[in-house]
Every structure is written in C-alpha cells, then in structure tokens.
Amino acid sequence: MQALHIPATKETPEVRLDPVNMSFHLSGESYPENAMAFYAPVRASLQSFLESPAVGSGVQAHFNLRYFNSASTKLIRALVGMLQQKAAEGIRIVAHWHHDPDDDMMAEFGADLKDEFDAIEFNLVASETV
C-alpha cells in the first residue's frame, strides 16, 4: 500500500492516507463539481489501505472539514461506512471529528456519525483551528 496525498483546492479537501502511521485524514472544504469523480480514487485507496495486513494494528481517522455539500455528505458517510465495516471485524478504528465550537451543524453531523457507526471509537473535538 502506497501513501496517498491529494492536496486541497478551493472546492476539494486535502486527503492523506499514511500506511506508516496507519492514518487517514480528510480536511478542508468539499463541494466539488463532481463529487463521485473526486471521491472514487479516495474510496479505492481507502479500500486497499483497509485490506492491508498492517491495518490489524488499528487506524486513526481525522476529519477536519469546514464545509461540505450534500453530494459530499453521502460520500463522506460511505468512507466512514468503510471504516465501520473494518471496526465490526474487530479492528480498532478511532475517528476524530474536528469541528468549530460555534458550528452546530458540523458538530451535529459528527454526533450523528458517532451514533450511526457505533463500532468506531468516535471523538468529537471542538477546535478553533478547523
């Protein structure tokens, strides 16, 4: 498994998959014109990452999103669903959902993910630096 790094743009988040540290990062804003096209390689890389034997040591996932549109919402849920599947297999998955303390919608979305994907250890992190 190779590392993946997709730099952020105005409309797309930064994506990092780090097989050395067993971490996944999604940060920035997500409102690409074609969300399916943007997230297709991310989903494929995450799937490959999660199938790696090294994943047995656990995975840290960091979500640090300031904004995302409805098309991105579905695909972010799909990514978390992939993590959930691995967690349900007994692999320790820890997700850190970072949100601005004044952004109730983003905090609520993180709380909804925490409730829905209960095999994942979810940490809701209020942070001014989102």
N, C-alpha and C positions, 0 to 999 in steps of 0.2 A: 504494500500500500504506500503510495506516494503522498506527500503533503499536497494540499490544495490551498491556493490563495487566490481569491478573486478580489481585487481592490474595489472599494466603494466608489460609486459615482453619485451624481446628484439624485438619481432615481433608484439606485440599487444598493443593497447593503454590502459591506465587506463580509466575505466568507473565508473562514480559515478552518481547515481540518489538519490537525497536527498529530501524526501517528506516533511521534516520540513521546509526547506528553499526554497522549490519548485524550485530546480535547477538540471540541467543535465550537466555533464562535460565529455568531451572526450579529452584526452591528451596523447601525446607521438607519437609513430610511429605505422603504421598499414599496415602490409604486412603478415598477417597470411597465412599459407599454405592453409587453407580452410576458406576463409572469410565468407562464408554463415554460416558455423557452429559456428564461433566466434560471429557473429552479430545476430544470431537467438534469443538467450536469451536476448540480449540487446534490440532488437526490441519488443519482447514480454513484457519486463519490462517497456519499454517506453510507449507502448500502454496502459498498465494497469495504469501507472502513469498519463497519459493524460486523462484517464477516471475517475480519482479520483475527487470527488466534490471539493476538495481543489484547484484544478487547476484553478478555477474561479478567484483566486487572481493573476494569472499570473505565468509565468515560465521564468526563466533566463537560457539560454543555453550557455555554454562556450566550444568553440572548440579551442584547443591549440595543433595542430598537426604539427609535424616537417616534416613528410613524410607519404605518403600513396600510395599504388599501385592501379592499375586500378580496380581490384576487389573490393577493399575497397571504391573507389570513388563512385561506384554505390550504395553501402550500406550506405555510409555517406549521399548521396543525398536522399536515402529512409528515413533516420532518419529525415533529415530536412523537407522532404515532410510530415512526420507525424506531425511535429511542425506546418507546414504551414496549414494543414487541421484544426488544433485547432485554429490557428490565424484567419482563414477565418470564423470560428464560432463566432468570437468576443472576444476570449480570448487573452489577451496581452502576446505575446511571444517576448522576447528580446534575440537576439543571438549576442554573442561576438565572432568574428572570429579573433583569435590572430595569427599573422604571423611575422616572422623575417623581418625587414625592407629591407633586401637585397635579400629576396626570392620572386622574381617577380611572379613565378608560383603559389605560395601559396596565394599571395595577389590577383592575378587574379582569382583564383578559388573562393575565398571568395567574390569577386566582382560579379562573375557570379551567385553565390548562392543568393546574395542580389538582383540582377535583376530578377532572376527566381522565387524566393519565396518572392514576394512583400508584403504579408500580415504580414510578420515577420519584426520587427524592427531590422535591422542588423547594427552592429557596427564593422567596420574593424579596428583592433587595431594592429598597428606596435609596436613590443616589442622585445627588445634584449634577453629577458628571455625565448623565445619559445624553 
